[in-house]
């Protein structure tokens, strides 16, 4: 049976920090076309509204489609899946 390895994919991501001040939260919401709410940033997709809570990561889809360009990711999943690259 053949085996395969997933190719590494570089992504852009930013972490939600609701305590970082309204300006920085609004900049993040603008980046992902989201909307700031009292407890999250809402990201609208054709799949439905996704909520990025404090501490979550917002990932820019590397292979964006009409229905999803950004999506939230829980910190534990992000840490297990991605590692930071240094330029």
C-alpha positions in Angstrom: 0.0 0.0 0.0 1.6 3.4 -0.9 2.1 5.9 1.8 2.1 9.7 1.5 3.4 12.7 3.5 1.5 15.9 3.7 3.5 18.7 2.0 4.5 21.6 4.3 2.3 24.6 3.7 3.3 28.1 4.8 0.4 30.0 6.4 -0.3 33.5 7.8 -1.9 33.5 11.2 -2.6 36.0 14.0 -3.6 35.3 17.6 -6.7 36.9 19.1 -6.0 39.1 22.1 -9.2 40.7 23.2 -7.4 42.5 26.0 -4.9 44.1 23.6 -7.0 47.2 23.1 -9.8 47.9 20.7 -7.5 49.3 18.0 -5.5 46.1 17.7 -8.6 43.9 17.9 -10.2 46.0 15.2 -7.1 45.7 13.0 -7.3 41.9 13.3 -11.0 41.9 12.5 -10.3 44.1 9.4 -7.6 41.7 8.3 -9.9 38.7 8.3 -13.1 40.6 7.2 -14.5 39.8 10.6 -16.6 41.7 13.1 -15.6 42.5 16.7 -18.1 41.3 19.3 -17.8 41.6 23.1 -16.3 38.1 23.5 -15.0 37.2 20.1 -14.3 38.1 16.5 -16.9 36.7 14.1 -15.7 35.5 10.7 -18.3 35.1 8.1 -18.0 32.3 5.6 -20.5 30.4 3.3 -20.1 27.5 5.8 -21.6 29.8 8.5 -20.3 32.2 11.1 -17.2 31.1 12.9 -16.1 32.6 16.2 -12.5 33.3 17.1 -12.4 33.5 20.9 -9.6 35.1 23.0 -6.4 33.1 22.6 -7.5 31.4 19.4 -5.6 31.8 16.2 -7.1 33.2 13.0 -5.5 31.4 10.0 -5.6 32.8 6.4 -6.5 29.9 4.2 -3.5 29.1 2.0 -5.8 27.8 -0.7 -8.6 30.2 -0.2 -12.0 29.5 -1.8 -15.1 31.5 -2.2 -16.6 30.0 0.9 -13.6 30.2 3.2 -10.7 32.6 3.3 -10.0 32.7 7.1 -10.9 30.4 9.9 -10.3 30.2 13.7 -8.1 27.5 15.3 -7.9 26.6 19.0 -4.4 27.1 20.5 -3.8 23.4 21.3 -4.5 22.4 17.7 -2.4 25.2 16.3 0.5 24.3 18.5 0.3 20.6 17.4 0.0 21.5 13.7 2.2 24.5 13.1 5.6 25.7 14.0 6.9 29.3 13.6 9.4 29.9 10.9 12.0 32.7 11.2 12.9 34.9 8.3 
